[in-house]
Amino acid sequence: MPAIRMALRLCALLAVFVLASFPARAGDSPIVVELFTSQGCSSCPPADAYMRELANRDGVIALSFNVDYWNYLGWEDTLASPAHTERQRAYARRLGLSGVYTPQIVVNGAAEGVGSKRDKIEREIADARTTPLPVAVSFTDKGDTLTLDVGAGRSPGQPVTLWLIRFTKEETVEIGRGENRGRTMVYAHAVRELTPVGMWSGKAMSLTLPKGDLLAGGFDGCVALLQAGKGGPILGAAQMAMN
């Protein structure tokens, strides 16, 4: 289902109402780790392997975003999306970088580093654990529907978007050309759809989502991200396995 159509269906079915505020605690708050990678990038496989480990780590929401700007090297990335590339460029602008690169990991939308340099990324993850995300976000499975609850909190003074991300647990791709020719690559939590489903003003809210539509297309899970601005810090996050 196209992302725009999906967003319209979700918005048509959601119900929003004020809830009591519930604060995030350090032990409950997840760490969001986003990898920007490419099938055409010879330096990316170590970072892809690292992400497979992070995807199985408790308390970590790991997402692989394949970008499309290396396609000219001879292999068109089968998982790439221009939306992924734009997301990475937004991070580059907000973090003051001169440009985009792969493999890059962004932690909680606030810190970044080369995705294959584990020591650096582990330090960023450890630092993130000391400062929990300020807004509580959670999914509740109610059979035919999912309820997505977002707590109240202080608005950062800029637009805050609630994103719904659908992913497949694992994607295996045989690379036929380019820098990784002849290799079989495995991508963990490969993002297949990134859709804005609402705006947050600081008041608590609840969205009722159609579970059948979320499952359509062979997706294995979904993630909700509450994010300030374009490429800004993540304020809250939750992950839901779909099967």
Secondary structure, DSSP 8 states (H G I E B T S, - for coil): --HHHHHHHHHHH------------TTT--EEEEEEE-TT-TT-HHHHHHHHHHTTSTTEEEEEEE-STTGGGS---TT--HHHHHHHHHHHHHTT-SS--SSEEEETTTEEEETT-HHHHHHHHHHHHTS--SS-EEEEE-SSEEEEEE------SS-EEEEEEEEEEEEEEE--SSTTTT-EEEEEEEEEEEEEEEE--SS-EEEEEEHHHHHTTT--EEEEEEEETTT--EEEEEEEE--
